[in-house]
Amino acid sequence: MSVIILASGGIDSIVMSKILEGQKQKIIPLFIDYGQLSANKEWEACKKIFKECNLPEPKKIDISGYGKFFSSGITDEKKRVYEDAFLPGRNMLFLLVGASYAHTVGEKIVAIGLLSEEGHLFPDQTEDFIVNANFALNSALGDNLTILTPLIKFNKKDVIKLAKDYGVKLSDTYSCHSGKERYCGKCVACKEIMKSGETESLPQFKGDE
C-alpha cells in the first residue's frame, strides 16, 4: 500500500515525505493547482525537490477554477496576501481530492502537512478538523481511509531543522503565497518562516519590506 501525499514545492511536504519514506512507506505525491498565485512556482519546485530527494515524481491535478471563483489573498492579486489569506474550504478541498484519488487507485492513506496548532490562523488547520474531515470523507466515499498528519506536533523551526537533517536543498523549495521570484515577506507562509528565525536558511527570502 502507498500513502497519497498532498505535496507542494514547500518545505513541509518534502519533510513529511522524507519522514514517511524513513518509515518504509511508499508514497504517491499529489500536487493540487487550486488557482493559487504561486501555482507555477510551487509546481516547478515540487518536481525539482522530489527528484533531488530521489522520491517519486509528483502527479498534478488542475482544479484552478476553485481559487478563481472563491477568491482570497492567495488567489487574487487585488486582495491583501496576508489579511485576506483565508480561502474557504482549502484544506477540505485538498483532503477531498486526495481521498478521492486514493479511493480511485485503491489506496487507504492520505497525508497532509499541517503543523502544530500553536500558531494556526484558520479553522481548517486543527486536529479536530482532521478528525471530523476523516469521518466525513469516509461517509462520502463509503471507504475506510486514514488521514495522517506527520508534522502536527512540529512548528516551522522544527521542520526547517528536519529538512536540513535530511539534506533537503532549501533553496530549491518554494514557500511564498505571492508567486513572485523572491519571497514577499508579507504572506502567512513568509511570516511563519520569519517567526522561526530561519530566514538565512532560504536565500530566496528577502524579508519584510
Secondary structure, 3 states (H helix, E strand, C coil): CEEEEEECCCHHHHHHHHHHHHCCCEEEEEEEECCCCCHHHHHHHHHHHHHHCCCCCCEEEECCHHHHHCCCCCCCCCCCCCCCCCCCCHHHHHHHHHHHHHHHHCCCEEECCCCCHHHCCCHHHCHHHHHHHHHHHHHHHCCCCEEECCCCCCCHHHHHHHHHHCCCCHHHCCCCCCCCCCECCCCHHHHHHHHHCCHHHCCCECCCC
